[in-house]
Amino acid sequence: MNVSSAPGQDTDPPVTVLVVDDDELTRTGLRTLLSAKPDLDVVGEATDGAEVVAAVTRLRPDVVLMDVRMPRVDGIDATRRLRTLPDPPKVVVITTFENDEYVWEVLRAGASGFIRKRAPAQQIAHAIRLVMAGDSVLFPDAVRRMAAGRPVRRDASVTAALTGRETETLRLMARGLSNQEIAARLVVSLETVKTHVGNVLAKLGVGNRTQAVVLAFEAGVADPGARSDPDQPTTPAKPG
């Protein structure tokens, strides 16, 4: 897999992509659109979630661009299967509706984000690059809208596992702030934020920041109604 830390730059190897969709026209269209981008390389296709693990093991893509609804194994189960692999690829869900229940479930399963099938090619390419960078949540407003319509299951164990600063970092992640923006808000270095984010993911047992944010909303740690406001001071965190 591509281990470059800054995808999209001319000096980087292209981001490799596996397209998974049961509709041949959709697969062909996505391959055509993405192949036109010099920093993206579609290395293969799969027609169902049942084929994904074998295809990933063989092709080692950086990103799996995957439909949610497929006849045999859907994108939710396929994403869960991928999360069991060593060094699994990032998953971007392609879907028709952003408020689809299936989308939320696949984010819970470990997908890094989602994009609508009818989105412009540039937006789909940007989504792939963004999840490769891994320093912000893809379409945080849409994730918050989905979270706002779901029940909250208060779970104190989530914050109990984290230090005060890590909890605040998680809440700022849920607001859609990037690592750089979190660093500015907390008045700490970018490397310190990256350490906090890494600790949050490890302690919560999740694979990416989107999955952490979904857990934060479901456990009542973060408020989906809270919006990012660069001028709004943060609540002082408890030591640690």
C-alpha positions in Angstrom: 0.0 0.0 0.0 1.0 3.6 -0.6 2.7 4.9 2.6 3.1 8.4 1.5 2.0 11.0 4.1 0.9 13.6 1.6 -1.3 12.2 -1.1 -2.0 14.3 -4.2 1.5 15.8 -4.6 3.3 15.3 -7.8 6.2 13.6 -6.2 4.0 11.0 -4.5 3.1 7.6 -6.0 -0.6 7.5 -7.1 -3.2 6.5 -4.6 -4.4 3.0 -5.6 -8.2 2.4 -5.7 -10.4 -0.7 -5.8 -13.9 0.0 -7.1 -16.7 -2.2 -5.7 -20.2 -2.0 -7.1 -22.6 -4.6 -8.5 -23.6 -2.2 -11.3 -21.2 -2.5 -14.3 -22.1 1.0 -15.6 -21.3 2.5 -12.3 -17.9 0.7 -12.1 -17.0 1.7 -15.6 -18.0 5.3 -15.0 -16.0 5.5 -11.8 -12.9 3.9 -13.3 -13.1 6.3 -16.2 -13.5 9.4 -14.0 -10.7 8.4 -11.6 -8.3 7.2 -14.2 -8.2 10.7 -15.6 -6.6 11.9 -12.4 -2.8 11.5 -12.5 -2.5 11.0 -8.7 -5.2 8.2 -8.6 -4.8 4.6 -10.0 -7.7 2.2 -10.2 -6.1 -1.1 -9.8 -9.2 -3.3 -9.9 -12.9 -3.8 -9.6 -15.2 -6.2 -7.7 -18.9 -6.8 -8.2 -19.9 -7.7 -4.7 -18.8 -7.4 -1.1 -18.1 -11.2 -1.1 -15.2 -10.5 -3.4 -13.6 -7.6 -1.5 -11.3 -9.4 0.9 -9.8 -11.6 -1.8 -9.4 -8.6 -4.1 -7.8 -6.4 -1.4 -5.4 -9.3 -0.5 -4.3 -9.6 -4.1 -4.2 -6.0 -5.2 -3.4 -4.1 -1.9 -5.2 -0.9 -2.7 -4.9 2.2 -0.6 -8.6 3.0 -0.8 -11.7 0.8 -1.5 -14.5 2.8 -3.1 -17.5 0.7 -2.2 -21.2 0.6 -2.8 -23.4 -0.1 0.3 -26.2 -2.2 -1.1 -25.0 -5.3 -3.0 -26.9 -8.6 -3.5 -24.7 -11.1 -1.6 -22.5 -9.3 0.9 -23.3 -5.6 1.5 -20.8 -2.8 2.1 -21.4 -2.9 5.9 -20.3 -6.6 6.3 -17.6 -6.2 3.7 -16.2 -3.2 5.6 -16.2 -5.2 8.9 -14.3 -8.0 7.1 -11.7 -5.6 5.8 -11.1 -4.2 9.3 -9.9 -7.7 10.4 -7.1 -7.6 7.9 -3.6 -6.4 8.9 -3.1 -2.9 7.5 -6.6 -2.7 6.0 -7.3 -0.1 3.2 -9.4 2.9 3.9 -13.0 2.6 2.8 -15.1 5.4 1.1 -18.8 4.5 0.7 -20.5 5.5 -2.5 -24.3 5.9 -2.1 -27.4 7.5 -3.5 -28.6 9.3 -0.3 -26.4 10.8 2.4 -29.0 10.1 5.1 -29.3 6.4 4.3 -29.4 4.2 7.4 -26.9 1.9 5.6 -24.4 4.8 5.4 -24.4 5.3 9.2 -24.0 1.6 9.7 -21.0 1.3 7.4 -19.4 4.3 9.1 -19.9 2.5 12.4 -18.2 -0.5 10.8 -15.1 1.5 10.0 -15.6 3.3 6.7 -13.6 6.6 6.6 -16.4 8.5 4.8 -19.0 8.5 2.1 -19.7 10.3 -1.2 -22.8 10.4 -3.4 -22.6 8.5 -6.6 -23.7 11.5 -8.6 -21.1 13.8 -7.2 -18.7 15.5 -9.7 -15.5 13.6 -10.5 -13.4 16.3 -8.8 -15.4 15.8 -5.5 -15.0 12.0 -5.6 -11.3 12.4 -6.2 -11.0 14.9 -3.4 -12.8 12.5 -1.0 -10.3 9.8 -1.8 -7.4 12.2 -1.2 -8.9 13.5 2.0 -9.4 10.1 3.6 -5.8 9.2 2.6 -4.5 12.3 4.4 -6.6 11.2 7.5 -6.5 14.6 9.3 -10.2 15.5 9.1 -13.6 14.0 8.8 -15.1 13.8 5.3 -18.3 15.9 5.1 -18.6 16.5 8.8 -21.9 18.5 8.5 -23.6 15.5 6.8 -22.3 13.1 9.5 -23.7 15.5 12.2 -27.1 15.6 10.4 -27.3 11.9 10.4 -26.2 11.7 14.1 -28.9 14.3 15.1 -31.7 12.0 14.1 -30.4 9.0 16.0 -30.9 8.0 19.7 -28.1 8.7 22.1 -26.9 5.9 24.4 -25.0 7.6 27.2 -21.8 5.7 27.8 -19.5 7.0 30.4 -16.9 4.4 29.6 -15.9 6.3 26.5 -14.7 9.4 28.4 -13.4 7.2 31.2 -11.0 5.7 28.7 -9.7 9.1 27.7 -7.8 12.0 29.4 -9.5 15.3 29.5 -7.4 16.7 26.6 -8.2 13.6 24.5 -11.9 14.0 25.2 -11.7 17.6 24.1 -9.8 16.6 21.0 -12.5 14.0 20.2 -15.2 16.6 20.5 -13.4 19.0 18.2 -12.9 16.1 15.7 -16.7 15.7 15.9 -17.2 19.3 15.0 -15.2 18.7 11.8 -12.0 20.4 12.7 -8.8 19.3 11.1 -5.7 18.5 13.1 -4.3 21.9 12.2 -7.4 23.6 13.4 -7.5 21.6 16.6 -3.9 22.6 17.3 -4.8 26.3 16.8 -7.9 25.9 19.1 -6.0 24.2 21.9 -2.9 26.2 21.4 -0.6 23.2 21.1 1.6 21.9 18.4 0.4 19.9 15.4 2.4 16.9 16.6 0.7 17.0 20.0 -2.7 16.9 18.3 -1.6 13.9 16.2 -0.6 12.2 19.3 -3.9 12.9 21.0 -5.8 11.7 17.9 -3.7 8.5 17.8 -4.4 7.9 21.5 -8.1 8.4 21.0 -8.3 5.9 18.2 -6.2 3.3 20.1 -8.1 3.7 23.4 -11.5 3.5 21.7 -10.5 0.6 19.5 -11.5 2.2 16.2 -9.8 2.4 12.9 -10.1 6.0 11.9 -11.4 9.4 13.1 -14.8 9.1 11.4 -15.5 5.9 13.4 -14.4 7.6 16.6 -16.7 10.5 15.8 -19.7 8.2 15.2 -19.0 6.5 18.6 -18.7 10.0 20.3 -22.1 11.0 18.9 -23.8 7.7 19.9 -22.3 7.7 23.4 -23.4 11.4 24.0 -19.8 12.5 24.3 -20.2 15.0 21.4 -23.2 17.1 20.4 -24.2 16.8 16.7 -25.8 20.3 17.1 -22.4 21.8 18.0 -20.8 23.7 15.1 -17.2 24.6 14.4 -16.6 28.2 15.4 -12.9 29.3 15.3 -13.6 32.2 17.6 -15.4 30.2 20.2 -13.0 29.3 23.1 -12.9 25.7 24.2 -13.8 24.5 27.7 -10.6 24.0 29.7 -9.8 20.3 29.9 -9.0 18.4 33.1 -5.3 17.6 33.5 -3.9 14.8 31.4 
